[in-house]
């Protein structure tokens, strides 16, 4: 027994001595090598590790012998507690787009637990994760420092690590949208944005119905103005005092309508000796004077076309795009035309455009040539008015009321001038007709031939209205009593070309007919 005890002791001491003899020279050798110089604190730490290694070896020998030989205090053989580590989280806030947040607006977290920024936090050795709460309007960088990009990190006992993250305020967006009426216009509109913040690249821009304008801005309040082109009107705008926070995008809209145009057209018809032209009539839109035939830019909505009147002319209803009264409603972008016609009135002055002489009973005396009946009968008409009369459409008839003999088109009878209307055959050469008088030959006889014993001549206007008439003998339709029958070869003649009492007293027999005078 005593022999075995001494053997164990010798073995333990030998083992410890070997460990010590190995450790001490190793320490001396390490300290002497280049690059392994230690300051005071480092030398102490290294020495501590060597000492612990020796104690650990003794504990292993002691444990291998079942703790029958105590070489070191058993308490020293218990595993030491793991050394603590520290992790510090750092925050950088960049406010270059109008943001005002500070570090305190972001909550630092280690493994989901809130921690303060910039303060070392004691953590266990092993894996950990750094994170933070997000803040609208800011974008976070990847984690940096000792952390991986996602914030993960593994710490050994006794390590002190630092992780950093940066938050940058986001720029805002101001989007200017353009709407045109009608839609789809390719017209470009120049705009200018301004505000309390900064606009990247300046505020000038161009928008169309198909392409908006997007501005990058810092937080602030912004407005957008536009230069309205000719022919357009701004209908509405939501681009006044638009507030944009960091990272926000706001859209405002400017609506423009293409102004419609209205053109007034004039037609003047002078078929009754009128001489007016378009310039004698004043066109108007909503009561304001405008030129004829020139497109006028007007507002969207209802309008009224009108004109000044001119004596002697009758206006038609308005036509084309206007209602009969000239009213019209125009939508954005429309181009409309309205037309009115003015026709000169037929002038009928009763008692002034008169039948003044009729030869119905031609002489058959030898040497007194007047022609033959009824082809060479004639009627004289006198224009006693102060205006040239257009006799186109006037007719003559006798008691055959269904037979109307039209005066040819293009006969304009000047004031104080005579017109001699012959039947189917002219005898103009038989008479001395003054140069100023006019003559026409009808296609047929006057009526069904003027009866010598009693008949009538009626002059009617283009509308069928009676202008003048005379009757003789047995025909009392014009006068009762009628004009006394004239002898053979005599005409019946008005006593004065301007006298008209509508009685037979206005007429006498004339033995020397004088057509045209």
C-alpha positions in Angstrom: 0.0 0.0 0.0 2.7 2.4 1.0 4.7 1.5 -2.1 1.7 2.2 -4.4 1.0 5.6 -2.9 4.6 6.7 -3.4 4.3 5.5 -7.0 1.2 7.7 -7.6 2.8 10.7 -6.1 5.9 10.3 -8.1 3.8 10.0 -11.3 1.7 13.1 -10.6 4.7 15.2 -9.7 6.5 14.0 -12.8 3.6 14.9 -15.0 3.1 18.3 -13.4 6.8 19.0 -13.7 6.8 18.0 -17.3 3.8 20.3 -18.0 5.4 23.1 -16.2 8.8 22.6 -17.8 7.2 22.6 -21.2 4.9 25.6 -20.6 7.5 28.0 -19.1 10.1 27.6 -21.9 7.3 27.9 -24.4 6.1 31.2 -22.9 9.7 32.5 -22.9 10.2 31.4 -26.5 6.9 33.0 -27.7 7.7 36.3 -25.9 11.1 36.4 -27.7 9.9 35.9 -31.2 9.6 38.8 -33.7 6.0 40.2 -33.8 5.1 38.6 -30.5 5.9 41.6 -28.3 3.3 42.2 -25.7 2.5 45.3 -23.7 1.7 44.9 -20.1 -1.9 44.0 -20.4 -1.3 41.5 -23.2 1.5 39.7 -21.3 -0.8 39.3 -18.3 -3.5 37.8 -20.5 -1.2 35.4 -22.2 0.3 34.3 -18.8 -3.2 33.7 -17.5 -3.9 31.4 -20.4 -0.7 29.4 -19.8 -1.5 29.1 -16.1 -5.0 27.8 -16.9 -3.6 25.3 -19.3 -1.3 23.9 -16.6 -4.2 23.7 -14.1 -6.4 22.1 -16.7 -3.7 19.4 -17.3 -3.3 18.7 -13.6 -7.1 18.4 -13.4 -7.1 15.9 -16.2 -4.4 13.7 -14.5 -6.3 14.0 -11.2 -9.6 12.9 -12.8 -7.8 10.0 -14.6 -6.8 8.6 -11.3 -10.3 8.8 -9.9 -9.4 11.8 -7.7 -7.5 9.4 -5.4 -4.6 11.8 -5.6 -5.4 15.5 -5.1 -3.0 17.5 -7.2 -5.0 20.7 -7.3 -8.0 22.2 -5.6 -11.1 20.4 -7.1 -12.9 23.7 -7.4 -10.3 24.7 -9.9 -11.2 21.8 -12.1 -14.8 23.0 -12.7 -15.3 24.5 -16.2 -15.0 28.3 -16.0 -18.1 30.4 -16.9 -18.0 31.6 -20.6 -16.6 35.0 -21.0 -19.3 37.7 -21.9 -19.2 39.6 -25.3 -20.6 43.1 -26.1 -22.4 44.4 -29.2 -22.9 48.1 -29.9 -25.3 49.3 -32.6 -24.7 52.7 -34.3 -27.1 54.8 -36.3 -26.5 57.4 -39.0 -29.4 59.6 -40.3 -29.1 61.5 -43.6 -31.6 64.3 -44.2 -30.9 65.6 -47.7 -34.4 65.5 -49.0 -36.3 67.5 -46.4 -36.5 64.9 -43.7 -36.2 65.9 -40.0 -35.9 62.6 -38.3 -33.1 61.9 -35.8 -31.6 58.8 -34.3 -34.3 58.7 -31.6 -37.0 58.1 -34.3 -35.5 54.7 -35.0 -35.6 51.9 -32.4 -32.4 49.7 -32.3 -32.9 46.0 -31.5 -30.7 43.0 -30.8 -32.5 39.7 -31.3 -35.8 41.6 -31.3 -35.2 43.3 -28.0 -35.1 47.1 -27.8 -31.6 48.5 -27.1 -30.3 52.1 -27.1 -28.1 53.3 -30.0 -24.4 53.7 -29.3 -24.3 51.8 -26.0 -22.4 48.5 -25.7 -24.8 45.7 -24.9 -23.6 42.6 -23.1 -24.6 39.5 -25.0 -23.8 35.8 -24.9 -21.2 34.3 -27.1 -22.8 33.0 -30.2 -25.1 34.2 -33.0 -27.1 37.4 -32.8 -29.1 39.6 -35.1 -29.2 43.4 -35.2 -32.3 45.2 -36.5 -34.4 48.3 -36.2 -37.9 49.7 -36.6 -38.5 51.3 -40.0 -39.7 54.9 -40.5 -41.8 55.9 -43.5 -40.0 58.2 -45.9 -36.6 56.8 -45.1 -34.7 54.0 -46.7 -32.3 51.8 -44.7 -28.8 50.7 -45.9 -27.4 47.3 -45.4 -25.9 46.7 -42.0 -22.2 47.3 -41.8 -19.4 47.3 -39.4 -18.9 43.8 -37.9 -22.4 42.7 -38.9 -23.3 40.9 -42.1 -25.6 42.9 -44.5 -28.7 41.3 -43.0 -27.6 42.2 -39.4 -26.4 38.8 -38.4 -23.2 38.4 -36.3 -21.5 35.7 -34.3 -19.5 36.7 -31.2 -16.9 34.7 -29.2 -16.7 35.1 -25.5 -15.0 38.3 -24.5 -15.4 39.9 -28.0 -16.6 43.5 -28.4 -18.3 44.2 -31.8 -19.9 47.1 -33.5 -22.6 47.2 -36.2 -23.8 50.3 -38.1 -26.8 51.2 -40.3 -27.6 54.4 -42.2 -31.1 55.8 -42.9 -31.6 58.3 -45.8 -34.7 60.3 -46.3 -36.4 59.6 -49.6 -37.0 62.3 -52.2 -40.7 63.0 -53.2 -42.4 62.9 -56.5 -44.7 65.5 -58.1 -46.5 64.2 -61.1 -48.2 66.7 -63.4 -50.9 65.1 -65.5 -52.5 66.8 -68.5 -56.1 66.2 -69.7 -57.3 67.8 -72.9 -60.8 68.3 -74.2 -61.3 66.7 -76.6 -59.0 64.0 -75.4 -56.0 62.8 -77.3 -54.6 66.1 -78.4 -50.9 66.1 -79.3 -50.5 69.8 -78.3 -47.6 70.5 -76.0 -48.1 72.6 -72.9 -45.2 74.4 -71.2 -45.3 74.3 -67.4 -43.2 75.6 -64.5 -43.2 74.1 -61.0 -42.0 76.0 -58.0 -42.2 75.5 -54.2 -40.7 75.6 -50.8 -38.4 72.7 -51.4 -35.8 71.8 -54.0 -36.7 70.5 -57.5 -34.1 68.3 -59.1 -33.3 69.7 -62.6 -35.4 72.8 -62.2 -39.2 73.4 -62.6 -39.5 73.8 -66.3 -41.3 71.1 -68.2 -43.6 70.0 -71.0 -46.7 67.9 -70.8 -49.2 66.5 -73.3 -52.4 64.5 -73.0 -50.3 61.4 -73.5 -47.2 62.2 -71.5 -47.1 63.6 -68.0 -44.2 65.3 -66.2 -42.6 63.8 -63.1 -40.5 66.0 -60.8 -38.1 64.7 -58.1 -38.5 67.1 -55.1 -37.6 67.4 -51.5 -40.4 67.6 -48.9 -42.3 70.9 -49.3 -45.3 72.6 -50.9 -45.4 73.1 -54.6 -47.5 74.8 -57.3 -47.4 74.4 -61.1 -48.2 77.1 -63.6 -48.7 76.7 -67.4 -48.6 78.9 -70.4 -52.0 78.5 -72.1 -51.6 78.4 -75.9 -53.7 80.5 -78.2 -56.9 78.7 -79.0 -57.0 76.9 -75.7 -58.5 77.6 -72.2 -57.6 76.2 -68.8 -60.7 74.5 -67.5 -59.3 73.4 -64.1 -56.2 72.8 -62.1 -55.4 70.9 -58.9 -51.7 71.9 -59.1 -51.9 74.7 -56.4 -50.2 74.3 -53.0 -49.6 70.5 -53.3 -47.9 69.2 -50.1 -45.4 66.5 -50.5 -43.7 64.7 -47.6 -40.5 62.7 -47.7 -40.9 59.7 -50.0 -44.4 60.7 -51.0 -45.7 60.9 -54.6 -48.5 63.3 -55.4 -50.3 63.7 -58.7 -52.0 66.9 -59.8 -54.0 67.5 -63.0 -54.4 70.5 -65.3 -57.3 70.3 -67.7 -57.4 72.4 -70.9 -60.1 72.7 -73.5 -59.5 73.5 -77.2 -61.7 76.4 -77.9 -64.2 75.9 -80.7 -64.6 78.2 -83.6 -67.7 79.6 -85.3 -67.7 81.0 -88.8 -70.6 83.1 -90.2 -71.2 83.0 -93.9 -73.3 85.4 -95.9 -75.1 85.0 -99.3 -76.6 88.0 -100.9 -79.1 87.5 -103.7 -79.7 90.5 -106.0 -82.4 89.3 -108.4 -84.7 92.3 -108.0 -82.2 95.0 -108.9 -80.7 95.1 -105.5 -77.0 96.2 -105.3 -76.1 95.3 -101.7 -73.0 93.2 -100.9 -71.9 91.2 -97.9 -70.2 94.3 -96.5 -73.6 96.0 -96.2 -74.6 93.4 -93.5 -72.8 93.2 -90.1 -72.3 89.7 -88.7 -72.6 89.3 -85.0 -71.9 86.5 -82.5 -73.5 87.0 -79.1 -74.2 90.7 -80.1 -70.5 91.4 -80.9 -69.5 92.4 -84.4 -67.4 89.9 -86.3 -66.4 89.6 -90.0 -68.1 87.3 -92.4 -66.2 84.2 -93.5 -63.6 84.3 -90.8 -63.5 81.6 -88.1 -64.0 83.2 -84.6 -62.7 81.5 -81.5 -65.5 81.3 -78.9 -65.9 79.7 -75.6 -67.4 76.2 -75.1 -71.2 76.4 -74.7 -74.2 78.2 -76.3 -73.9 81.1 -78.7 -76.1 83.1 -81.0 -75.4 84.2 -84.6 -77.2 87.3 -85.8 -76.8 90.2 -88.2 -77.9 93.8 -88.8 -80.8 94.1 -91.2 -80.9 96.1 -94.4 -84.0 97.7 -95.8 -85.2 96.1 -99.1 -83.8 92.7 -98.2 -85.4 89.7 -96.5 -83.2 87.4 -94.4 -83.6 83.6 -94.5 -83.5 81.4 -91.5 -80.0 80.6 -90.3 -78.7 77.3 -91.6 -75.9 74.8 -91.7 -74.8 74.2 -88.1 -77.1 76.9 -86.5 -80.7 76.5 -85.6 -83.1 78.6 -87.6 -82.9 81.4 -84.9 -79.1 81.4 -85.1 -78.6 79.6 -81.8 -75.8 77.0 -81.5 -73.9 75.1 -78.8 -70.3 74.2 -79.4 -68.2 71.6 -77.6 -64.5 71.8 -77.1 -62.5 71.5 -80.3 -65.5 71.9 -82.6 -65.4 74.1 -85.7 -68.9 75.1 -86.9 -70.3 77.2 -89.7 -73.6 79.1 -89.9 -75.1 80.7 -93.0 -77.8 83.2 -93.7 -79.1 84.5 -97.1 -80.4 87.9 -97.8 -82.6 88.4 -100.9 -83.5 91.8 -102.3 -87.2 92.3 -102.2 -89.3 92.7 -105.3 -90.4 96.4 -105.3 -94.0 96.9 -106.2 -95.3 100.4 -106.0 -99.0 100.5 -106.7 -100.0 103.1 -109.2 -96.4 103.6 -110.3 -95.6 100.6 -112.4 -98.6 100.9 -114.7 -100.1 99.8 -118.0 -100.1 103.0 -120.0 -101.2 102.0 -123.5 -102.9 99.1 -125.3 -103.4 98.5 -129.0 -106.0 95.7 -129.3 -107.9 96.8 -132.5 -105.3 97.1 -135.3 -106.1 99.2 -138.3 -106.9 97.3 -141.5 -107.0 100.5 -143.6 -104.9 100.4 -146.7 -101.7 102.3 -146.3 -101.9 102.3 -142.5 -99.9 99.2 -141.6 -100.2 98.1 -138.0 -99.9 94.4 -138.5 -102.5 91.7 -137.9 -104.5 90.5 -135.0 -103.7 89.0 -132.6 -100.0 88.4 -133.2 -99.2 92.1 -133.5 -101.1 93.4 -130.6 -99.0 95.2 -127.9 -99.1 96.5 -124.4 -97.0 99.4 -123.0 -95.8 99.5 -119.4 -94.3 102.5 -117.6 -92.0 102.5 -114.6 -92.9 105.6 -112.7 -90.9 104.6 -109.6 -87.6 105.9 -108.5 -85.9 102.5 -108.7 -85.1 100.1 -111.5 -87.6 97.3 -111.6 -86.7 93.7 -112.3 -89.6 92.5 -114.3 -88.4 88.9 -114.4 -91.4 86.7 -113.4 -94.0 89.4 -114.2 -96.9 88.2 -116.3 -99.6 89.6 -118.6 -102.9 87.9 -119.2 -106.4 88.8 -120.6 -109.7 87.2 -119.8 -108.2 83.8 -120.4 -107.0 83.6 -116.8 -105.3 80.3 -117.3 -103.0 81.8 -119.9 -100.2 83.8 -118.3 -97.6 85.3 -120.6 -94.3 85.8 -118.7 -92.1 88.7 -119.4 -88.7 87.2 -120.2 -86.0 86.9 -117.5 -83.4 89.7 -117.4 -85.7 92.6 -118.1 -84.8 95.5 -115.8 -86.8 98.6 -116.4 -85.2 101.8 -115.4 -87.1 104.6 -113.6 -89.4 106.7 -115.9 -88.9 104.3 -118.8 -91.3 102.4 -121.0 -91.5 98.8 -122.0 -93.4 97.7 -125.0 -94.6 94.0 -125.0 -95.4 92.6 -128.4 -97.4 89.5 -129.1 -96.0 86.6 -131.0 -94.6 88.8 -133.8 -93.0 92.2 -133.4 -94.1 95.2 -135.4 -91.4 97.3 -133.9 -90.4 98.6 -137.4 -93.9 100.0 -137.9 -93.5 102.5 -135.1 -91.2 105.2 -134.0 -90.0 103.9 -130.7 -87.7 106.3 -128.7 -84.2 104.9 -128.1 -84.7 104.8 -124.3 -87.7 102.5 -124.4 -87.4 98.7 -124.2 -89.2 96.1 -126.2 -89.8 92.4 -125.7 -91.6 89.8 -127.8 -93.6 87.1 -126.1 -93.5 83.5 -127.2 -97.2 83.5 -127.8 -100.1 86.0 -128.3 -101.1 88.1 -125.4 -103.6 85.9 -123.6 -105.7 84.2 -126.2 -105.8 87.4 -128.3 -107.2 90.7 -127.2 -110.9 90.9 -128.1 -112.0 94.1 -129.8 -115.5 94.2 -128.3 -114.4 93.7 -124.7 -111.4 92.3 -122.9 -108.8 93.2 -120.3 -105.0 93.2 -119.7 -103.7 92.4 -116.2 -100.1 92.9 -115.1 -99.1 90.6 -112.2 -96.0 90.4 -110.1 -93.8 87.3 -109.6 -95.9 86.1 -106.7 -99.1 86.4 -108.7 -100.2 89.6 -107.1 -102.0 92.1 -109.3 -99.9 95.2 -110.1 -102.2 97.0 -112.6 -105.1 96.3 -114.9 -107.4 97.8 -117.6 -110.6 96.6 -119.2 -112.7 97.9 -122.1 -116.0 97.3 -123.7 -118.0 94.5 -122.3 -115.3 93.5 -119.8 -115.9 95.3 -116.6 -113.4 93.3 -114.4 -111.0 96.2 -114.0 -113.5 99.1 -114.2 -117.2 99.4 -114.1 -118.0 101.1 -116.4 -115.1 100.0 -118.4 -113.0 102.1 -120.9 -115.0 103.0 -124.0 -114.2 101.0 -127.0 -111.5 102.7 -129.2 -112.1 103.1 -133.0 -110.3 100.8 -135.4 -106.6 101.5 -135.4 -106.8 103.6 -132.2 -105.1 102.6 -128.9 -106.4 103.3 -125.5 -103.9 105.5 -123.6 -103.6 106.5 -120.0 -104.1 110.3 -119.7 -100.9 110.5 -117.6 -98.3 107.8 -117.1 -98.4 108.5 -113.3 -102.1 109.0 -112.9 -104.1 106.0 -111.5 -107.5 106.5 -110.0 -108.5 102.9 -110.9 -111.4 104.2 -113.1 -112.1 104.4 -116.8 -111.6 108.2 -116.5 -107.8 107.6 -116.6 -108.1 106.3 -120.2 -108.8 107.9 -123.6 -108.7 106.7 -127.2 -105.6 107.7 -129.1 -105.8 107.9 -132.9 -102.0 108.0 -133.2 -100.6 105.1 -131.1 -97.1 105.9 -129.7 -95.5 102.8 -128.2 -92.6 103.6 -125.9 -93.5 107.3 -125.3 
